[in-house]
Structures are given as C-alpha cells and as structure tokens.
Amino acid sequence: INTTQFSYATWVHVNGNDSYNQHISSQAENLDPAAGSIQGGGGAFRKKEKAEEDQYFQEKTKQQLIALKKHHEDEIKITRRLNICRNKLNGVKQKIKKLKYIN
C-alpha cells in the first residue's frame, strides 16, 4: 500500500464506500511493519550506523562544552573588568566626598 492508496482509501471511507476501504485495510494488515526500516535490520550496517550516530553526538557534546567553557571564561573576564571599574568609581566617589568635606 502506498500513501496515495491510503489517502484514497481514507477519502473513500469518509465518503461512504466501505468495500474498497476494507480491501485496502486487509492489504495493510499483511505488510511487514519492519519493511524498509533500518532499525529492523541487523548486523554490520546497524552497528556502523549506531557508531556514526554515537560519534556525532560525542562531537556535538564536545563542541557544546568548548562553547560553554569559552562563554564562562568571557564572563569571568567581564566580571573582573567590572570589579576594577567599580573600585575606580569608589575611589573617585571618596575623592569627591573629601573635596566636599574640605570645602
């Protein structure tokens, strides 16, 4: 059964021709559910596919960790610069207070 037959069978059923629909349904019941499925297969091909998939996700995870580490390092640099600026600002504020106190 192909998708065109299935779609037509569904249309026929909705429009009231059950005999054709029953014929198509009986054909669908006789199909092998694993037909055309890579997962249903076995042997070397399946192992190779699984190994490639595992390798892909390991590489993806590695790239994500590298990006996360870089982001973390950037955040640390920004925080250090921010602390330096805050300290300078506090120093300027103290000088302003002293000048106001003197005057």
VEXMIBA-217647 format. One record per residue: x, y, z of N, C-alpha, C in turn. Coordinates in steps of 0.05 Angstrom, whole numbers, plus 32768, in hexadecimal, padded with zeros to 4 digits. Each point is the difference from the previous one (the first is absolute). Last residue first. Layout:
! VEXMIBA-217647
XYZXYZXYZ ...
! end
This chain:
! VEXMIBA-217647
82CC859A84057FF4801A7FF97FEA80058013 802C7FAF800B8014801680037FF3801B7FFA 7FCC7FB37FF480058003801C801480178005 7FED7FE47FA87FE9800E800B80048005801E 80427FCF7FD48000801C7FF67FE8800F800B 80067FA580148015800F800E8001801D7FF7 7FC57FC67FD47FF78004801C80148011800F 80177FE47FA97FEB80157FFF7FF68006801C 803D7FB97FF7800D801A7FFB7FEC80177FFF 7FDE7FA98007800E80078019800E801B7FFD 7FD97FDB7FB37FEB80098013800C8008801A 80397FD97FC07FF8801B7FF87FEA800B8013 801B7FA8800E8016801280067FF9801D7FF8 7FC47FBC7FE97FFF8004801D801780148008 7FFF7FE47FA77FE9801280057FFE8006801E 80407FC17FE58008801B7FF77FEA80148006 7FEC7FA680118014800A80138009801C7FF8 7FC67FD57FC57FF2800780198014800B8015 80237FDE7FAF7FF2801A7FFC7FF180098019 802A7FAC8002801480157FFE7FF3801B7FFD 7FC87FB57FFD800A8005801C801580168000 7FE07FE37FAC7FEB800E800F80098007801C 80377FC97FCC8001801C7FF67FEB8011800F 80007FA480138018800C800A8002801E7FF7 7FB97FCD7FDE7FFC8005801C8019800D800C 80047FE47FA77FEE801780027FFC8007801E 80327FB37FEC800F80187FF87FEE80198004 7FD77FAD800F801480058015800F801A7FF9 7FC57FDF7FC07FF1800B8017801380088017 80247FD37FB57FF8801C7FF97FF1800D8017 80157FA580098018801080027FFA801D7FF9 7FBA7FC47FF580068003801C801980118004 7FE87FE97FA87FEC8013800B80068005801E 80337FBE7FD58007801B7FF67FEE8015800C 7FEC7FA6801480188008800D8009801C7FF8 7FB77FD97FD47FF88007801B8019800A8010 800D7FDF7FA87FF280197FFF7FF8800A801D 80277FAB7FF8801480147FF87FF3801C8000 7FC77FB7800D801180048018801580157FFA 7FCA7FE47FB87FF080108014801080068019 80277FC97FBE7FFE801B7FF77FF080128013 80067FA48013801A800C80037FFF801D7FF7 7FB47FCC7FF280038006801C801B800E8005 7FF07FE17FAA7FED8016800580038009801E 802F7FB47FE4800C80187FF47FEF80198006 7FDE7FAC801A801880068010800D801A7FF6 7FB87FDE7FCF7FF7800D8019801780068013 80137FD47FAD7FF4801A7FFB7FF8800E801A 801E7FA78004801680127FFB7FF6801C7FFB 7FC07FBC800A800E80058019801680147FFD 7FD57FE37FB27FEE80118010800D8007801A 802E7FC37FC98000801B7FF57FEF8013800F 7FFE7FA6801A801A800B80068002801D7FF5 7FB47FCE7FEB7FFF8007801C801B800E8008 7FF87FDE7FA87FEF8017800480008009801D 802E7FB17FEC800E80177FF57FEF80198004 7FDA7FAF801A801680078012800F80197FF6 7FBD7FDB7FC97FF4800D8017801680098014 801B7FD07FB47FF6801A7FF87FF4800E8018 80217FA7800A801580147FFE7FF5801C7FF9 7FB77FBC8027801B7FFC7FF5801180187FFF 7F937FFD7FF580147FF98014801B80007FF4 7F93802C7FF380167FF17FF680147FF98016 7FB58039800E7FF87FE47FFF80167FEE7FF6 800A805F800380017FF4801B7FF87FE38000 7FF980337FB1801C7FFB800680027FF2801B 7FAB7FFB7FBE800A800C8018801D7FF88004 7FC27FE07FBB800A801B7FFA800C800E8018 7FBF7FB48018800980047FE5800A801C7FFB 7FD67FD88050801D80068001800B80057FE3 7FA47FE680138005801A800C801D80088000 7FC97FC37FB880137FFC80158007801B800C 7F9F7FE67FD0801B800C7FFC80127FFA8018 7FA07FEA7FF580137FEC7FF6801C800B7FFD 7FB48036801980057FED801580157FEC7FF9 7FE0803F7FC08012800C801380077FED8017 7FC17FE67FBE801B80017FF58014800C8014 7FA580008017800B7FE48001801C7FFF7FF4 7FD280527FFC80077FFA801C800C7FE48002 7FDD801C7FAD8019800D800680097FFA801C 7FAD7FDF7FE880147FF37FEF801B800D8006 7FB58026802980067FE7800C80167FF17FF1 7FE080517FDC800F8005801880087FE6800E 7FC67FFD7FB7801B80077FF7801280048018 7FA67FF28013800B7FE87FF4801D80057FF6 7FC780468026800F7FF08013800C7FE77FF3 7FDC80647FE680047FE77FF180127FEE8011 7FE2805E80197FED7FEB800280047FE77FF0 8034805680147FEA80057FEE7FED7FE87FFD 804E7FFC80367FF18018800A7FE880057FEF 803A7FBC7FE47FF27FF880197FEF8018800B 8037800F7FB57FE97FEF7FF97FF07FF98019 8050802F800C7FEC80127FF47FE77FF07FF9 804A7FD080217FF4801180157FEA80127FF5 80317FCD7FC37FEF7FEF80107FF3800F8017 803E802D7FCA7FE77FFB7FF17FED7FEF8010 8055800F80237FF1801980017FE57FFC7FF1 803C7FB87FFF7FF68005801B7FEF80198001 802B7FEC7FAF7FEA7FED80057FF48005801C 804B80327FEB7FEA80097FEF7FE87FED8004 80527FED802B7FF18016800D7FE9800A7FEF 801B7F9A7FF68010801980007FEF8016800B 80067F8E80057FEF80188000801280188000 
! end
